[in-house]
Amino acid sequence: MPINENLVQEIVQEVMAKMQIADAPSGKHGIFKEMNDAVAAAKKAQVEVRNMTMDQREKIITCLRGKIRENAEVLARMGVDETGMGNVGDKILKHQLVADKTPGTEDITTTAWSGDRGLTLIEMGPFGVIGAITPCTNPSETVLCNTIGMLAAGNTVVFNPHPAAIKTTIYAINMVNEASIEAGGPDNIACTVEEPTMETSAIMMKHKDIPLIVATGGPGVVTAVLSSGKRGIGAGAGNPPALVDETADIEKAARDIINGCTFDNNLPCIAEKEVVAVSSVVDELMHYFINDNDCYLASEEEQKKLVDVVLKGGRLNRKCVGRDAPTLLSMIGVKVPQNIRCIVFEGPKEHPLISEELMMPILGVVRAKDFDDALEQAVWLEHGNRHSAHIHSKNVDRITRYAKAIDTAILVKNGPSYAALGFGGEGYPTFTIASRTGEGLTAAHTFTKSRRCVMSDALCIR
Ligand code: NAD
């Protein structure tokens, strides 16, 4: 048989390329010096993942869920220590939520049409190697939740994480690969670089072996990804308003709002960032905030000082993001007991502490004449992010009007914002809410390509 020289050359090149993949230099699984090496390693691992049975993928995911549960506290402490943001107790809950409720392979389903002309299936296939960019606000939660979904769909993933959370991210990625190896899978199903930068991000985004980019972060990164020329899933910023009308149970609304707003020191992008309440309930709501929910009422002078510190030079001060209320108040020279959970005040919607997405437990309350006025102000405050909004009302018609007007990926009615993530609400969690590009709460099904598989005039056995 004649030798096909081209084929031989191709095989040799492929083998050489595989041999050139550098070992993870840090001794940790999936961690590389160069982005190109990280992508090459993830590509090699994806060939194996692609050929696995669904059952094998699920075994890796089960092993990873166990490791996340075991390491929930370690990861929570690492995240808080490294970024200075959030609190350990709530971060433990977030990791447990990822472990217990992130959808796995059961989210990959088949649609079928069977009839006289045969059988047609829509299969959900993997993209290959996904490039993912993650925020410092939920670093390991996002990496772990993304990995479960992406792997369930048959992909591997290369992360370019926020540099301020690199140690926590490396710990999480090493753990993912240990789980894979323990369950009989390949190393490098998730990879990253030791020092992520804008350059490594650009290499990843332009890489020929990365067909899909998933960005979780503020407006800058989502715009960058959507300008990359590749398919992009953009999970961007929010500024979720909580609307309260006179039909609501005000005592419960106050409790739900403060519970949601203070969860992990207000870091989640879905958390209540401001309240818009009809005038007749504002005083009652404030009463419950302050007297029953450990809130501190900031005076006008204190608000001005907070603006100077929190929005120093007109920019969000990272040193304030995810800090608790006593720490924030201490920055303006106000000492309060440690049980103070949130700083509240009343102000117009244009107040900088209300209109900006702060990600800290400062909650401004905007007074509205009536429901129509409240709806209009809430829509303005959401800034067209189409991310998340919340409402406390017993009037179904109003809730429907609000839902249509604000048009967000998430709308929680009569509950704390975190109900949207499956805490005290139905449904699955995610830390990548694709607000800008419309996929909504991402899960394994989001990370698939639709593939039609047609058998003509056969296999219909009805
Ligand atoms: P960030 O935008 O500063 O950083 C997010 C990631 O993007 C980081 O890895 C960062 O290095 C990278 N990045 C930033 N600009 C970039 C650019 N131009 N090109 C390439 N990469 C870039 O955000 P953060 O402070 O880490 O996180 C908080 C923000 O993320 C908030 O706005 C929050 O609402 C949003 N967020 C959204 C979701 C969601 O699911 N929609 C989830 C978490 C956080």
Residues whose N, C-alpha, C, O or C-beta is under 5 A from the ligand:
A	BS01	NAD	I133 T134 P135 C136 T137 N160 P161 H162 P163 S201 T216 G217 G218 G220 V221 A224 A235 G236 A237 G238 C269 F431 T432 I433
